[in-house]
Amino acid sequence: MPFREVNSKMIEATVLPGQRLFSQRGAMLAYKGEVSFTPNIQGGQGGVMSMLGRRVAGEATPLMTVEGSGTVLFGHGGHHIQVISLTGDTLYVEADRLLAFDGSLQQGTMFLGSQGGVMGMVRGQVTGQGLFTTTLKGHGAVAVMAHGGVIEVPITPQRPVHVDPQAYVAHHGDVRNKLSTALGWRDMVGRGSGEAFQLELSGSGAVYVQASEEKL
């Protein structure tokens, strides 16, 4: 894994010759060694079509390609950072939550309507995250950002997980999502008024939940 957690808001990445990382622009805090940072105009591992897809989707968070030999410290906006290891599966995450990730991972864009039908599209409107989400697939590590820390909640076929859509960060595995209405749910726990929604995730995998309802 190229990432080492320095503290809850900073990671150190090891950059090796012949390999590359991608990071959000402006996330580099300091580096040692012979390391280059160049704007990524190819859309990551997914190529030009992935880049165009993200632009259409509003997923146009600018990235840097990081190459060379050395170490780099990454952090952004004082957000908490969670490192997620992928072992061949796919991570679904909003583009603006990506801090850095392995260049070996295949990057793409998924229309939320393909997971959960119409409710998948509604979820994008409710969370304000748009109708598309970024996908990262393969073997490697991803560093994502969140408010107030992140917890990984397992999803099993016998136990679906219900998440406040505003607290959702990312998920991976063979997971289906749908948005359900829970009238009075927020009012009962004193968290706002009006119609409430829960994001239900079922299948096998895990969902990452932040300890806040704030957007990045």
Contacts in CASP RR format, 6 or more apart in sequence:
PFRMAT RR
TARGET T0000
AUTHOR 0000-0000-0000
METHOD contacts of the structure
MODEL  1
MPFREVNSKMIEATVLPGQRLFSQRGAMLAYKGEVSFTPNIQGGQGGVMS
MLGRRVAGEATPLMTVEGSGTVLFGHGGHHIQVISLTGDTLYVEADRLLA
FDGSLQQGTMFLGSQGGVMGMVRGQVTGQGLFTTTLKGHGAVAVMAHGGV
IEVPITPQRPVHVDPQAYVAHHGDVRNKLSTALGWRDMVGRGSGEAFQLE
LSGSGAVYVQASEEKL
1 83 0 8 1.000
1 85 0 8 1.000
1 140 0 8 1.000
1 141 0 8 1.000
2 13 0 8 1.000
2 14 0 8 1.000
2 15 0 8 1.000
2 16 0 8 1.000
2 19 0 8 1.000
2 21 0 8 1.000
2 102 0 8 1.000
2 141 0 8 1.000
3 11 0 8 1.000
3 12 0 8 1.000
3 13 0 8 1.000
3 14 0 8 1.000
3 83 0 8 1.000
3 100 0 8 1.000
3 141 0 8 1.000
3 143 0 8 1.000
4 11 0 8 1.000
4 12 0 8 1.000
4 13 0 8 1.000
4 14 0 8 1.000
5 11 0 8 1.000
5 81 0 8 1.000
5 83 0 8 1.000
6 12 0 8 1.000
6 73 0 8 1.000
8 80 0 8 1.000
8 81 0 8 1.000
8 149 0 8 1.000
9 75 0 8 1.000
9 78 0 8 1.000
9 79 0 8 1.000
9 80 0 8 1.000
9 81 0 8 1.000
10 29 0 8 1.000
10 73 0 8 1.000
10 74 0 8 1.000
10 75 0 8 1.000
10 81 0 8 1.000
11 73 0 8 1.000
11 74 0 8 1.000
11 75 0 8 1.000
11 81 0 8 1.000
11 83 0 8 1.000
11 99 0 8 1.000
11 100 0 8 1.000
11 143 0 8 1.000
12 71 0 8 1.000
12 72 0 8 1.000
12 73 0 8 1.000
12 74 0 8 1.000
13 21 0 8 1.000
13 23 0 8 1.000
13 66 0 8 1.000
13 71 0 8 1.000
13 72 0 8 1.000
13 73 0 8 1.000
13 74 0 8 1.000
13 100 0 8 1.000
14 70 0 8 1.000
14 71 0 8 1.000
15 21 0 8 1.000
15 35 0 8 1.000
15 66 0 8 1.000
15 67 0 8 1.000
15 68 0 8 1.000
15 69 0 8 1.000
15 70 0 8 1.000
15 71 0 8 1.000
15 72 0 8 1.000
16 68 0 8 1.000
16 69 0 8 1.000
16 70 0 8 1.000
17 68 0 8 1.000
17 69 0 8 1.000
18 67 0 8 1.000
18 68 0 8 1.000
19 67 0 8 1.000
19 103 0 8 1.000
19 104 0 8 1.000
20 65 0 8 1.000
20 66 0 8 1.000
20 67 0 8 1.000
20 103 0 8 1.000
21 65 0 8 1.000
21 66 0 8 1.000
21 67 0 8 1.000
21 72 0 8 1.000
21 100 0 8 1.000
21 101 0 8 1.000
21 102 0 8 1.000
21 103 0 8 1.000
22 40 0 8 1.000
22 44 0 8 1.000
22 63 0 8 1.000
22 64 0 8 1.000
22 65 0 8 1.000
22 66 0 8 1.000
22 100 0 8 1.000
22 101 0 8 1.000
22 103 0 8 1.000
22 107 0 8 1.000
23 63 0 8 1.000
23 64 0 8 1.000
23 66 0 8 1.000
23 72 0 8 1.000
23 74 0 8 1.000
23 99 0 8 1.000
23 100 0 8 1.000
23 101 0 8 1.000
24 61 0 8 1.000
24 62 0 8 1.000
24 63 0 8 1.000
24 64 0 8 1.000
24 76 0 8 1.000
24 98 0 8 1.000
24 99 0 8 1.000
24 100 0 8 1.000
25 39 0 8 1.000
25 62 0 8 1.000
25 63 0 8 1.000
25 64 0 8 1.000
26 64 0 8 1.000
26 76 0 8 1.000
27 64 0 8 1.000
27 74 0 8 1.000
27 75 0 8 1.000
27 76 0 8 1.000
27 99 0 8 1.000
27 100 0 8 1.000
28 37 0 8 1.000
28 64 0 8 1.000
28 66 0 8 1.000
28 72 0 8 1.000
28 73 0 8 1.000
28 74 0 8 1.000
29 73 0 8 1.000
29 74 0 8 1.000
29 75 0 8 1.000
30 72 0 8 1.000
30 73 0 8 1.000
31 70 0 8 1.000
31 71 0 8 1.000
31 72 0 8 1.000
31 73 0 8 1.000
32 70 0 8 1.000
32 71 0 8 1.000
33 69 0 8 1.000
33 70 0 8 1.000
33 71 0 8 1.000
34 68 0 8 1.000
34 69 0 8 1.000
34 70 0 8 1.000
35 66 0 8 1.000
35 67 0 8 1.000
35 68 0 8 1.000
35 69 0 8 1.000
35 70 0 8 1.000
35 72 0 8 1.000
36 66 0 8 1.000
36 67 0 8 1.000
36 68 0 8 1.000
37 64 0 8 1.000
37 65 0 8 1.000
37 66 0 8 1.000
38 64 0 8 1.000
38 65 0 8 1.000
38 67 0 8 1.000
39 62 0 8 1.000
39 63 0 8 1.000
39 64 0 8 1.000
39 65 0 8 1.000
40 62 0 8 1.000
40 63 0 8 1.000
40 64 0 8 1.000
40 65 0 8 1.000
41 51 0 8 1.000
42 48 0 8 1.000
42 51 0 8 1.000
43 50 0 8 1.000
43 51 0 8 1.000
43 54 0 8 1.000
43 63 0 8 1.000
43 107 0 8 1.000
44 50 0 8 1.000
44 51 0 8 1.000
44 63 0 8 1.000
44 65 0 8 1.000
44 103 0 8 1.000
44 107 0 8 1.000
45 103 0 8 1.000
45 104 0 8 1.000
45 105 0 8 1.000
45 106 0 8 1.000
45 107 0 8 1.000
46 106 0 8 1.000
46 107 0 8 1.000
46 108 0 8 1.000
47 107 0 8 1.000
50 107 0 8 1.000
50 108 0 8 1.000
50 109 0 8 1.000
53 59 0 8 1.000
53 108 0 8 1.000
53 109 0 8 1.000
53 132 0 8 1.000
54 60 0 8 1.000
54 61 0 8 1.000
54 95 0 8 1.000
54 108 0 8 1.000
54 109 0 8 1.000
54 132 0 8 1.000
54 134 0 8 1.000
56 132 0 8 1.000
57 109 0 8 1.000
57 111 0 8 1.000
57 130 0 8 1.000
57 131 0 8 1.000
57 132 0 8 1.000
58 95 0 8 1.000
58 130 0 8 1.000
58 132 0 8 1.000
59 94 0 8 1.000
59 95 0 8 1.000
59 109 0 8 1.000
59 132 0 8 1.000
59 133 0 8 1.000
59 134 0 8 1.000
60 95 0 8 1.000
61 95 0 8 1.000
61 96 0 8 1.000
61 98 0 8 1.000
63 98 0 8 1.000
66 72 0 8 1.000
66 100 0 8 1.000
74 81 0 8 1.000
74 99 0 8 1.000
74 100 0 8 1.000
74 143 0 8 1.000
75 81 0 8 1.000
75 99 0 8 1.000
76 99 0 8 1.000
76 145 0 8 1.000
79 99 0 8 1.000
79 145 0 8 1.000
79 146 0 8 1.000
79 147 0 8 1.000
79 216 0 8 1.000
80 145 0 8 1.000
80 146 0 8 1.000
80 147 0 8 1.000
80 148 0 8 1.000
80 149 0 8 1.000
80 150 0 8 1.000
80 210 0 8 1.000
81 99 0 8 1.000
81 143 0 8 1.000
81 144 0 8 1.000
81 145 0 8 1.000
81 146 0 8 1.000
82 143 0 8 1.000
82 144 0 8 1.000
82 145 0 8 1.000
82 146 0 8 1.000
82 149 0 8 1.000
82 150 0 8 1.000
82 169 0 8 1.000
82 208 0 8 1.000
83 141 0 8 1.000
83 142 0 8 1.000
83 143 0 8 1.000
84 91 0 8 1.000
84 141 0 8 1.000
84 142 0 8 1.000
84 143 0 8 1.000
84 144 0 8 1.000
84 170 0 8 1.000
84 172 0 8 1.000
84 208 0 8 1.000
85 140 0 8 1.000
85 141 0 8 1.000
86 105 0 8 1.000
86 136 0 8 1.000
86 137 0 8 1.000
86 138 0 8 1.000
86 139 0 8 1.000
86 140 0 8 1.000
86 141 0 8 1.000
86 142 0 8 1.000
86 172 0 8 1.000
87 138 0 8 1.000
87 139 0 8 1.000
87 140 0 8 1.000
88 137 0 8 1.000
88 138 0 8 1.000
88 139 0 8 1.000
89 137 0 8 1.000
89 138 0 8 1.000
89 172 0 8 1.000
89 173 0 8 1.000
90 135 0 8 1.000
90 136 0 8 1.000
90 137 0 8 1.000
90 138 0 8 1.000
90 172 0 8 1.000
90 173 0 8 1.000
91 135 0 8 1.000
91 136 0 8 1.000
91 137 0 8 1.000
91 142 0 8 1.000
91 170 0 8 1.000
91 171 0 8 1.000
91 172 0 8 1.000
92 110 0 8 1.000
92 133 0 8 1.000
92 134 0 8 1.000
92 135 0 8 1.000
92 170 0 8 1.000
92 171 0 8 1.000
92 172 0 8 1.000
93 133 0 8 1.000
93 134 0 8 1.000
93 135 0 8 1.000
93 136 0 8 1.000
93 142 0 8 1.000
93 144 0 8 1.000
93 169 0 8 1.000
93 170 0 8 1.000
94 129 0 8 1.000
94 133 0 8 1.000
94 134 0 8 1.000
94 169 0 8 1.000
94 170 0 8 1.000
95 133 0 8 1.000
95 134 0 8 1.000
96 216 0 8 1.000
97 144 0 8 1.000
97 145 0 8 1.000
97 146 0 8 1.000
97 169 0 8 1.000
97 170 0 8 1.000
97 216 0 8 1.000
98 134 0 8 1.000
98 142 0 8 1.000
98 143 0 8 1.000
98 144 0 8 1.000
98 145 0 8 1.000
99 143 0 8 1.000
99 144 0 8 1.000
99 145 0 8 1.000
100 142 0 8 1.000
100 143 0 8 1.000
101 136 0 8 1.000
101 140 0 8 1.000
101 141 0 8 1.000
101 142 0 8 1.000
101 143 0 8 1.000
102 140 0 8 1.000
102 141 0 8 1.000
102 142 0 8 1.000
104 138 0 8 1.000
104 139 0 8 1.000
104 140 0 8 1.000
105 136 0 8 1.000
105 137 0 8 1.000
105 138 0 8 1.000
105 139 0 8 1.000
105 140 0 8 1.000
105 142 0 8 1.000
106 136 0 8 1.000
106 137 0 8 1.000
106 138 0 8 1.000
107 134 0 8 1.000
107 135 0 8 1.000
107 136 0 8 1.000
108 134 0 8 1.000
108 135 0 8 1.000
108 136 0 8 1.000
108 137 0 8 1.000
109 132 0 8 1.000
109 133 0 8 1.000
109 134 0 8 1.000
109 135 0 8 1.000
110 132 0 8 1.000
110 133 0 8 1.000
110 134 0 8 1.000
110 135 0 8 1.000
111 131 0 8 1.000
111 132 0 8 1.000
112 120 0 8 1.000
112 121 0 8 1.000
112 123 0 8 1.000
112 124 0 8 1.000
112 130 0 8 1.000
112 131 0 8 1.000
112 132 0 8 1.000
112 133 0 8 1.000
113 120 0 8 1.000
113 121 0 8 1.000
113 131 0 8 1.000
115 176 0 8 1.000
115 177 0 8 1.000
116 176 0 8 1.000
116 177 0 8 1.000
116 178 0 8 1.000
117 178 0 8 1.000
119 177 0 8 1.000
119 178 0 8 1.000
119 179 0 8 1.000
119 180 0 8 1.000
120 177 0 8 1.000
120 178 0 8 1.000
120 179 0 8 1.000
121 131 0 8 1.000
122 179 0 8 1.000
123 165 0 8 1.000
123 177 0 8 1.000
123 179 0 8 1.000
123 197 0 8 1.000
123 199 0 8 1.000
124 130 0 8 1.000
124 131 0 8 1.000
125 131 0 8 1.000
126 165 0 8 1.000
126 179 0 8 1.000
126 197 0 8 1.000
127 165 0 8 1.000
127 166 0 8 1.000
127 168 0 8 1.000
128 215 0 8 1.000
136 142 0 8 1.000
144 150 0 8 1.000
144 169 0 8 1.000
144 170 0 8 1.000
144 208 0 8 1.000
145 216 0 8 1.000
146 169 0 8 1.000
146 208 0 8 1.000
146 210 0 8 1.000
146 211 0 8 1.000
146 212 0 8 1.000
146 216 0 8 1.000
147 210 0 8 1.000
147 211 0 8 1.000
147 212 0 8 1.000
147 214 0 8 1.000
147 216 0 8 1.000
148 210 0 8 1.000
148 211 0 8 1.000
148 212 0 8 1.000
149 210 0 8 1.000
149 211 0 8 1.000
149 212 0 8 1.000
150 169 0 8 1.000
150 208 0 8 1.000
150 209 0 8 1.000
150 210 0 8 1.000
150 211 0 8 1.000
151 208 0 8 1.000
151 209 0 8 1.000
151 211 0 8 1.000
152 206 0 8 1.000
152 207 0 8 1.000
152 208 0 8 1.000
153 161 0 8 1.000
153 163 0 8 1.000
153 206 0 8 1.000
153 207 0 8 1.000
153 208 0 8 1.000
153 209 0 8 1.000
154 161 0 8 1.000
154 205 0 8 1.000
154 206 0 8 1.000
155 161 0 8 1.000
155 171 0 8 1.000
155 173 0 8 1.000
155 175 0 8 1.000
155 201 0 8 1.000
155 202 0 8 1.000
155 203 0 8 1.000
155 204 0 8 1.000
155 205 0 8 1.000
155 206 0 8 1.000
155 207 0 8 1.000
156 203 0 8 1.000
156 204 0 8 1.000
156 205 0 8 1.000
157 202 0 8 1.000
157 203 0 8 1.000
157 204 0 8 1.000
160 200 0 8 1.000
160 201 0 8 1.000
160 202 0 8 1.000
160 203 0 8 1.000
161 200 0 8 1.000
161 201 0 8 1.000
161 202 0 8 1.000
161 207 0 8 1.000
162 180 0 8 1.000
162 198 0 8 1.000
162 199 0 8 1.000
162 200 0 8 1.000
162 201 0 8 1.000
163 198 0 8 1.000
163 199 0 8 1.000
163 200 0 8 1.000
163 201 0 8 1.000
163 207 0 8 1.000
163 209 0 8 1.000
164 198 0 8 1.000
164 199 0 8 1.000
164 213 0 8 1.000
165 179 0 8 1.000
165 197 0 8 1.000
165 198 0 8 1.000
165 199 0 8 1.000
166 213 0 8 1.000
166 214 0 8 1.000
166 215 0 8 1.000
167 209 0 8 1.000
167 210 0 8 1.000
167 211 0 8 1.000
167 212 0 8 1.000
167 213 0 8 1.000
168 199 0 8 1.000
168 207 0 8 1.000
168 208 0 8 1.000
168 209 0 8 1.000
168 210 0 8 1.000
169 207 0 8 1.000
169 208 0 8 1.000
169 209 0 8 1.000
169 210 0 8 1.000
170 207 0 8 1.000
170 208 0 8 1.000
171 177 0 8 1.000
171 201 0 8 1.000
171 205 0 8 1.000
171 206 0 8 1.000
171 207 0 8 1.000
171 208 0 8 1.000
172 205 0 8 1.000
172 206 0 8 1.000
173 204 0 8 1.000
173 205 0 8 1.000
173 206 0 8 1.000
174 203 0 8 1.000
174 204 0 8 1.000
174 205 0 8 1.000
175 201 0 8 1.000
175 202 0 8 1.000
175 203 0 8 1.000
175 204 0 8 1.000
175 205 0 8 1.000
175 207 0 8 1.000
176 201 0 8 1.000
176 202 0 8 1.000
176 203 0 8 1.000
177 199 0 8 1.000
177 200 0 8 1.000
177 201 0 8 1.000
177 202 0 8 1.000
178 199 0 8 1.000
178 200 0 8 1.000
179 197 0 8 1.000
179 198 0 8 1.000
179 199 0 8 1.000
179 200 0 8 1.000
180 197 0 8 1.000
180 198 0 8 1.000
180 200 0 8 1.000
181 195 0 8 1.000
181 196 0 8 1.000
181 197 0 8 1.000
182 196 0 8 1.000
182 197 0 8 1.000
182 198 0 8 1.000
183 194 0 8 1.000
183 195 0 8 1.000
183 196 0 8 1.000
184 194 0 8 1.000
184 196 0 8 1.000
185 196 0 8 1.000
185 198 0 8 1.000
186 192 0 8 1.000
186 193 0 8 1.000
186 194 0 8 1.000
186 196 0 8 1.000
187 193 0 8 1.000
187 194 0 8 1.000
187 196 0 8 1.000
191 213 0 8 1.000
201 207 0 8 1.000
END
